[in-house]
Amino acid sequence: MSIKENYERVRDQVAAAAVKAGRDPSSVTIVAVTKTHGPDKVREALRAGLRDIGENRVQEFLAKADAVDLPCRWHLIGHLQSNKVGKVLGRFALIHSVDSFKLAEKLSRAGEEKDRVTDILLEVNTSGEGSKFGLRPEETVELCEGIQSLRGIRLRGLMTVGPWVEDRVLIGESFRKLRLLGEEIRAAGIDNISMEHLSMGMTDDFEIAIAEGATLIRLGRVIFGARGEG
C-alpha cells in the first residue's frame, strides 16, 4: 500500500480510538517518524496530508531537512546529546527528549544568545527499563521547578516510550503514569510550565496511548512500512 493509503487507514484508527475514549479526534496529532527514510518519502507523506515529521537522529535530520521543500513541522523525538544543541536550535517545532537539567539549561542558554525560545517536552522513563533514556517519574516535578526560570525554553509537556512487552495492561500503566504525572505538574502551577502535550504511543501501542490521553503519537512503520522498504 502507498504512504497515502497507510496514512488514511491509520488516521481512521486514531479517530476511532479517540472517540472510544470520549475524546475529540482533533486532539491527537500524528507525528510521522521518518528514521532511515529519505527526503522523497518525507515529501510523499506531506503530500498525503501529514504535517508533523519526527526524526530520531540530529545528523540524519540535517542530511535530509534541506531537501524537503514542502512546509512541515519537524519534531526531534530521539535522544539529544548536549554537543548537538547548536545544530538543533531553531530547526525543530518541538524537542520531545529533554531528560536532564543540564540539557535544558544548555538549550536555554543557546536560545537566549540567539533570541530564540525552544519548545520542549521532558522525557520520562515510566517503564523503569534500564535500556531507556528519561527522567525517573519521582524527579520530574523537581526538575520542572528547577527549569521554570530558564527563559530560552518553554516546557509544553511530557514524553515517554512504552515498555517493550506484549502485556497491554503494563503498557497502559506506563502511559497512565505519564498522564497522572502531567496532572500533578499542572496542579502545582509552576511558572513558565504548561502540560498541554503528552507524547506517547507508537505503531504497536498508539490506541492504548490515546485511551490514556496522548496528544502526540509517533508513528513510523504503520505509515512507511518496515525500515528500508520501498
Helices and strands as residue ranges (DSSP letters): H 3-20, G 25-27, E 29-33, H 39-47, E 52-55, H 58-65, E 73-76, G 82-84, H 85-88, E 94-98, H 101-113, E 118-123, H 137-147, E 153-159, H 168-188, E 193-199, H 206-211, E 216-219, H 221-224
